[in-house]
């Protein structure tokens, strides 16, 4: 499994726990997350320092996940967004400290997992 941390430097210690997206940008990003989840999300797990989202590695899923994580890195630099990919597994690990952990635990709660393929 390869890992591509986003961002490469640790900006989480000094950044306030807030999102810099506009209302329109936030709605667009939420829609993209919902569409990706409906297509490929298999698990949503809270961790001690954030959360983990697991996806089926279908065509286009990794590219969309990396694009979404790149936007999140810019608008929410208080967390570290890491995409891990292999031929059989695709995951997003998001980590923070302090109030950021609480914020992460509340994020993505409305996402619907993808149906199990038959």
Secondary structure as UniProt FT lines:
FT   STRAND          2..6
FT   TURN            12..14
FT   HELIX           23..40
FT   STRAND          41..47
FT   TURN            48..49
FT   STRAND          50..55
FT   TURN            59..60
FT   HELIX           61..75
FT   TURN            77..78
FT   STRAND          80..85
FT   STRAND          90..95
FT   HELIX           99..106
FT   TURN            107..110
//
